[in-house]
Amino acid sequence: MTDTDEPVPFRVFALGYGLLAYLAFLFTVLYYVGFLANVGVPSGIDEGSTGPLVEAVAIDGGLIVLFGLQHSVMARSWFKDRWTRVVPDPIERSTFVLGSALVLLALAWFWRPLPTTIWDVDGPAGWVLWGVFGLGLAIVVLSSCQISHTSLFGLRQVYEYYRGRSSSPPPFQTPGLYRYVRHPLMTGILLWIWATPHMTLGHLLLAGGLTVYVLVGTRLEERTLIDVHGEAYREYRRTVPMLLPRPGTSVDSMSDETGSGQE
């Protein structure tokens, strides 16, 4: 890392901006716990006025596409190269995090429920599904911490900038859950959005749309990881499954000081 001669007031602003973006995303995650469970938020995924079916599907589908485009395009290297000509590099990741939070909140706030029941599970089986719901959320949190939680959400970048230093990307590494699947964070998201005792048409639309995003987004991300890590990541990809662990398949913890984290 090298020293930076940027003025102190802007470094303070960058640190505050990064903290704000992080808190906004934490609020969004908590909001989605209630949104998907239809508990503790002004309007859950199955609550509120419905309107005509075609109109609701069009609005909900458009919101899902909006999130997918924002999350995928802003994460691509070609976009970052152009974007950092406008947004200073130290707050680029925080801007991505804040943008993701705002788009996800917009998706929840403008969502049109489609309450037709697909399945409704009561009793012990229902509690098992709630357990899987919680497990998915726990995997999301754990997997983000096992690489570099602070870098993933832009905190490390703005803190190093505040300290007067430039921040290098975290190394490619395969600790913990990354020994068994290449994208455990995405695995956790899939468990989280699909596990529900009461699956409605609207919930199914959201879960299906985000699943498509996960499958497309991870493929795009892996192209970037191959460009950065070369044969090391190709070997990792050949050895370790993408989302679902296979019995007997894992790798020893790996580290490559030249690259960045997986997600």
N, C-alpha and C positions, 0 to 999 in steps of 0.2 A: 504494500500500500504506500502511496505517496501523499505528501502534504498538499493541501489545497489552499489557495489564497482568496477564496470567496469571502465576501464580507460577513461578519458575524450575524447581523440582523437576518440575512437571508438563510443562514444556517439554522438559526432559531426557528424561523418560519417553516423550514423544511422538516425539522424535527416535530413541530406541532402538527403540521399537515400529515405526516406519516402516522402519528399517534391517532389523529382524528380518523384517518382512513381505516386503521386497524380496529378502532372501537366501533366504527360503522359496520365493519364486516362481522365483528363479534355479535353486535345487535341483530344483524341479518340472520346469522346462524340460529340464534335463540328464537327469533321470530319464526323461522321455518320449522323449528321443533313444534311450536304451537300451531302453525299453519297446517302442517301435514297431519297433526293429531286432532285438529279442530278444537283446540283448547287454549284459552288464555290470550287470544288475539281478537281484534275487532271482527274479523271475518276469516274463517278457516277455508280450506280448499273446497269443502262441500257446503259452505254456508253463503247466504246472500241471495240476491235476485238472479234468476237464471236467464230469462229472455229467450228468444227463438234459438233453437238448437244450432242451426247453421251459423248464426251470428256468433254464438258463444264459442263454437269450435274454431271459427275464423279468428276471433280475438285471442283466444287461448293459444292457438297454434302460432299466431304472429308473435305473441310474447315469448314463446319458447324459442322461435327462430331468432328474435332479437337478442336474447341472452346468448344463444349459441354463436351468433356472429360476433357479438362484443367480446365474448370470452376467447374465441378462437383467433380472431383477427388481431386483437391487441397483444396476444401472446406470441405472435409470429415475429421472427427476426427482421424481415423486410419492413414490417410496420414499425417496430421499435427504432430501426435506423432512421426512419423519416420522422417519427413521433418525437424523438429526443432532439430534433432541431427546433421544436416548439416548446416541449416540456423538458426542463433540466434533468439530466440523467439520474441524479440521486433520488428524485421523487417519481421516476417513471413507474417503478413497481407499485408504489403507494397509489398512484393515479389509476393503475390497472385494478388494484384492490378496491378502491373507492368506486370506480365505474361498475365493477362486478356487483358490489353491494347495492348500488342504486338501481341497477337493472333488475336484480333479483327482488328488491322491494317493490319495484313497479310491477313486476310479474304477479306478486302476491296481491297487491292492492287493486289491480285492474282485472284480476282473474274472474272469469264467469263460471260459476259452479255448474257441473253436469251431474246431478245427484243420482242418476240411474245406477242401481246396485249391480256390481259384477260378482262380488262374493261378500258374504257376511259371516264371520266366524265368531262363535261365542265360547265361553268356558276356557278350559286349560289351553286349547289350541290357540285361542285368541291372545292369551297372555304370552304364549310362546312367540307369537308374531310381534307383540310389543317388545319382547326381549330382543328379538332380532333387530327391530327398529333402534333400540338403544345401543346394541352391539355395533351397528353400522356407524352411528354417530361417534362411538368410542374409537372405532378404527380410524375414522377421519382425523380425529384429534391426535391419536397416538402416532399415526403415520406421518403427519405433518411435523411432529416433534422429533421423530427419528432421523429426519434429514436436517433441515434447518428451518424451524418454524418462523424465526425472526426474518430470515431472508425471503421465505415464501410470501410473507405478508408485508415486506418492504421496511420492516423496523430496523434491521441491521444496516441497510443502505443509508437511511436518514440519520441513524445514530453515528455511524462512522463519518458521515459528512459533517454532522454537528461538531464532532471531535476534530475536524480539520483534516480528515483523511479520506481518500477514495476507497471504495469497498470493492474487493474482487469477489466474483461469484463463489459460492461454496463448492467444494469438490464433489465429483460423482462418487457416490458411496452406496453400499447395499447393507445397511444395518437392519436388525430386527425383522419386521414384516417384509422388507425389500429382498430378503433372502428367498422368499417363497413366491411372491408375485411382484411383477415389475411396477405395478401401479396400485398399491394397496389403498391409497386415498380414494381412488375411483371405485375400488371394490366396496369400500365403506359407504360411499355415496349411493351406490346401487342398492345395497342392503337397506339403507335408510329410507330411500324413496319408494321401494317396492313392498317393504314389510308393513302391512296394515291389516287389522282384522276386518275392516270395512272398506273394500275397494269399490270406488264408484267410477263411472265413465270419465269424469273429470280427472280424478287421481290417476287413472290408467293413462289418460292422454299425457299428463305431465310426466309420469314415470317413463312412458315409452319415448317421449320426445327427448328427455334428458339422457336416456340410455343411448339413443342415436348419437347425441352430442358426445357422450363419453367414448363411444367406439370410434367416432371420427376424430375427436380431439386427441385421443391418445395416439392414434396413428400419425397425426401431424406432429405431435410432440416428439415422437420417436425419430422422425426424420431429422429434427433439430439435434437430438441427442446423438445420433449417429454422426452427423456433421461435426459435432464437438468432440466426441470421444472415440470415433472410428471403430476399429476392430474390437476394442474393449467392450463397447456397448453391443456390438453385433454378437459377440460371444455370450454376453449376458442375456440377450434376447433369445438366442438359440437354446439356452439352458433353462431359463426361468419363464413360466407362463405369464401372460399379460395381466389377467384379472382373477382367475380362479386357481388356487393352489392344486398341485397334483401330488398324490402320496409319493414320498420318496424323492421329490424334486426340490432341491434348494442349492444355494451356493454359499461358500464361506464369505464373510464380510469383505467387501472390496472397497478400495479407495483410489481415486485418480485425482491428484492435486491440480490438474489442468482444467477441470470442467466445472459444471454447475449441478445443482440438485435435479431430481427427477421430475418434479411436478411443475 
